[in-house]
Amino acid sequence: MPETELKDLEKLFIALAKNKGSDLHLKVGLKPIFRVAGVLHEAGPRVLTADGLKKLVYEILTEKQREKFASASGGHDLDFAYSLEGTGRFRVNVFQERGQVALAVRRVNTEIPSFEKLNLPPVLYQIASLKQGLVIISGATGSGKSTTLASIIQHINENRKCHIITIEDPIEYLFTDNKSFVNQREIGIDVDSFRTALKYVVRQNPDVILIGEMRDGESVEAGLMAAETGHLVLGTIHASSAAQTLSRILDFFPAERQDLIRQTLVFNLKGIICQKLVPSSKKELGVVPTVEIMLTNPSIQKLIQMKEDKKITEVMRSATDEGMQDFN
């Protein structure tokens, strides 16, 4: 695409990609900010004004997206994916900050990397070969959960004949049918909400279900029910350790229901992959994942049942021969 035909924000996307940056932040009163290898850098000489930033952002929005962002019912928050031919795909969040438009963009690699390229442990092959149960990828925002999830789905896609359904907000990685065939549903475009999508997903005859984010009791319960009826369910949760992931799941439910959910987890939770991104000792790699792996064995099941989640890390440390590991 000729330079003159590009929108101003698209030019920033191209500059982000050229600099191998992971994120772009735009805020009134500051210059554009790139995150490269985990470090924030100012980009260009221009300080953003309120009108200038609004114009920059609104230029890439559809009429429907502008209306949704402007309305109070939309929460002045907008999530969507943006593709730029020859450059890549970007996950965009437009939000309001002190009454002004602000923007956070994550650059998504269009090529889905393998476990080796991501420097993930070999036990992920074992996790990807599961036929039933719930697997959760947890970590803070920006810890690479979506990329790890995409890598697992791609491995299944390349090695097994099955039907995969993903429910995402927004769709980040695009899968091409291989041995499996994949239906990708985006919230706000293909279906109104996670709630609606999860209500009908089992009727669509999937073998593998990806839930982009388990954000409430309803999505967790739907995932557990699907796992219980013989599906492999993969989902993400914001948490900083395997033990905290269990606490987060239970916190979605009222106290009187937590024992029942615990019991369901004992039989259906197959594993938790919790990850952080840390600077690599090899400069060319930038950042690499450090990963905590919990696989549900009889000892873990007993601890979950007995409400002794804090002891899970001890079991993980003593079960390295099974593929488990803690962050250390």
N, C-alpha and C positions, 0 to 999 in steps of 0.2 A: 504493500500500500504506500503511495507517495506520501512524503512527509507533510505536504500541505493539506492532505485529506484527513490527517489524524486529528482527533480531538486532543485538547491540552492534557487531559488526564491520561489518555492513552500514551502520550509521549513520556509521562512519568512512569507508566507501567513498563515501557520499553527500557527506560533508563534503569529501573529497578532490576529487570532481568539481565541487562548487560553487566551490571555491577554484582550479579549473583546475590542480590538481596533477598531476604525472606519476607519482609514486611515494609509497608509504606504507611506513614501516619501524616494526616493533614489536620491542622488546627489553626484557627484564626489567631494572628499575631506572631506566628512562627513560620520559619521556612519549612518546606517539605522535609520529612525525616525518613531515612531509609534505615532498616536494621540489616546489617551485613555481618554474618558469622556471630550473631548474638550482640553486636555492638551498634549503638545508635549513631547515625551521622546526618548532619544537615546536608541537603541537596539543593544546589543552585543558590542564586543571590536574592531571590524574590521572597519577601515576607507576605504571607497570605492575608488578604482583607476579607471581611465578612461577605461582601457582595462577590468578590472574586472567587472565593471558595465555593459559595453556593452555585455560581455559574458553572464552575469547573465540574462539580458533582452532578448537577441537574442535567448537564449535557449528555451524560451516559445513561440517565434514567428514562424509562418509558413513561408515558402519561399516567398509567395505572400506578406505577411505583412512586411517582411524585405525589399523587393524591394520597396514597397510603401513608407515605412518610409525613405529609403535612397534617394528616388527621390525628386528633388526640387518641382515637380508638386504635390507631396503628402504633401508638406508644412512641412516636418519633424515633423509630428504630427500624432499620431495613437490612435484611440479609439476602444476598444473591451472588451468583457466580457470573463472571464476565470473561469471555474468551476473546483473545486478540490473535488473529491469524499470523503465524510466523513468530509469535512471541510466547504465547502460552495462555494459561488459564489462571484466573484470580478469584479469590473468595473475598467479597466486599461487604463491609458492615458500615452503613451510614447511620450516624446517631446525632443526637442534639446535646450540646455541651454549653452550659450557661446561655441558653437561648440561641446559640449559633450552630450551624452545620459543622460536623466533624466527620472524619473518615479513617477507617482502619482497613488495610488491605493485606491479605496473605497471598503470596505467590505460590501456586500449586504446580508441581511438576506434572506435565501431561503424560510422561512416560511413568508407568507404575513400576517402581523398583522392586527387585527381588529381596529376599531376606538377607542374602550376602551383601548386596549393595548398601543395604541399610545398616549393616553391622549388627544384625539381630542374632540371638543365639539359635542353634540348630533345633532346640525343643519346639520352635514354632512350626516345624514340619509335622510334628506330632499333634500339635493343637489344630493345624489346618486339616488333618486327616480325620478329625472327630466327625461322627455322623449325627450326633444328637447331644443336646445340652446347651447350657448358657456359658459363653465366654465373654468376659468384660475386659476392655482395654481402658485403663484409667490413667490419669495424670493431669497436670495443670494445663491451662490454655497455652497453646503453642509448644506442647511437648511432643508433637508428632503422632498423636493418637490416630488421626484420620489416615495418615500415610501407612502406618502399621496395619490398620484395618484393611486398607485397599490392597496391601501386599498379600494378606491372608486370602482375601476374596479372589485376587488374581491367581494365586497358587491353586485354589480349588477350581477356578475357571479353566485352567490349563491342564488339570490332571484328573478331573472327575466329570462324569456325565450327570448333571443335576440342574435343577431350576433354582436360580438365585434371585431373590427380590431384595432391593435396597430401598430404605425410606430415609431420605436425607433432607437437610435444610441448611444450605443448598447442596446440590450435587457438586462434588469437587472433582473426583476422578471419573472419567468416562470409560466404561468397560466394553470391549469388543467381544462378542460371543465367540467362544472357543470350543472346548469339549462341553462346557456348560452353556446355558443361555441365561442372560441376565436382563431382568426388568428393573429399571431405575425410576423411582417415583420421587418427585421434588415437591416439598411442602409449599403451598401457595400457587403452584402451577398445575401439578397432576392431581393433587388431593389437598383438601382444606387444612388438615391438621394431622399431627402424629396420631392423635386419638382415633380419627376416622380411618386412617391408613391401617392402623394396627387392628381395628375392629374387623376388617375384612381380609387381612393378609393371609390367614390360614386357609380361607376359601379359595385362594388363588393357587393352591397346590404347590407351594415352594418346598424345597429341601433345605435351603439355607436362607436365613433372614438376617439382613443387616439393619439395625436400628441406629441411625446416625448419632443420636444422643438420647440417653435415658434420663429424662429431666424431671420426672414425677412418678408417683406410685402407680399411675395408670400404665405408663409405658413399661415400667419394670414388671408389673403383674402380667401384662400382655406377653412380654418376652418370656417370662417363666412358664406361662400356660402353653406357649408355642413349643418351648423346650420339653415340657412334660408330655406333649403329644407327639414327640418323635422328630422334632426339627432341630437343626443346629442354628442357634441364635447368637449373633455377635453384636455387641453394643458398646458404647463409650459412656463413661461417667467421670466427672471432675473429682479427683481425690488424689492424695499424695502418697498412699501406700496401699498394700493389699488389705490390711486390717481396716484402714479407714474407708476403703471402698465398701466393705461389708456394713460399716456403720452408716455410711451415706445411703445405701440401699434401704436399710431398716428405718432410717429417719424419714423416709418418704411416707411411712405408714403410721397410723395411730397406735399407741402402746398396746391396745387390746388385740391388734392384728399381727404384731411383730413375731410372736411365737410361731404362728402358722407360716409366715413368710420364711422364718428361719428353717422350719422343717422342709419347706419346698426347696430352699437353697441347698440343704444337705443332700438331697437326691438329684438336683438338676444343675447346680453350679459345677462346671468342669474346670474352670481356671480363671485366674486374674493375671493380666499383664499390666504392670504399672510402670510407667516410664518417665524419664526426665531427659532433656537434651543438655549435654555438657560439652565444653570446648575440647576438641581432640588434641592429642599430643602431636599428631601429624597435621601440619598446617593446611595441607591441600584438602583435608576432609572437613574443615570448618567445625561443625558440631556433630556429635555422635550420640546415640541413645544409650543411657545406662538403664538397665531393665531389672525389675523385680518380677519374678515368676512364681505364682502359686498354682499348683495343680492339686485338685481335690482328691486326696487319698483317704483311707480310713481314719488316720490321725487328725487330718484337717476337718473331716466330717464330724468327728466327735467334739472337737473344739467349738465348731459352729453351733452344734446342738447344745453343748454345755454353757454357751455364752462366754467362752473364754477366748475371744477374738485376739486379745493382746498377746497370746502365746503362739499365734500363727507364725510370726517371724522366726521363732526358735525352731519350729518344725521345718520351715523352709531352709534354714541354715544347715540342718542335719540331713536333709534329703536331696543333696546336690546330685547324687547318683540317679535320681528320678528326673532330673532336669530342672529342679527348683533352684532359686537363688534369691538372695536379698540384695539391696542396693550396694552393700559393701563388697 
